[in-house]
Amino acid sequence: MPPIDKVAHFLAGSTIAAALLPFGIIISLFAVIVAAAGKELWDMHGHGTPDSKDAIATIIGGAVMAAWLFFAQQITY
């Protein structure tokens, strides 16, 4: 099982992507990338422990959620 910190980053990315997907997949993913980079910059300035794997987990979470919701919207019954 991945460390709880990476799971939290994955879920944060997923949440951001899901919240912003109505504005478009590009905007949604861009926001996830900005949030991931911003969090790591914040950590670099003494507010936490910077870890590029955290940013990657955030971005992967956003990408998985955006893709899942995007394709779910394409299904017609």
WOPE-V65723 format. One record per helix or strand of 3 or more residues. SS is the DSSP state (helix for helix, strand for strand). FROM is the first residue (numbers start at 0). TO is the last residue. If there is no record, write none. Layout:
SS,FROM,TO ; SS,FROM,TO
//
This chain:
helix,3,22 ; helix,24,46 ; helix,51,73
//
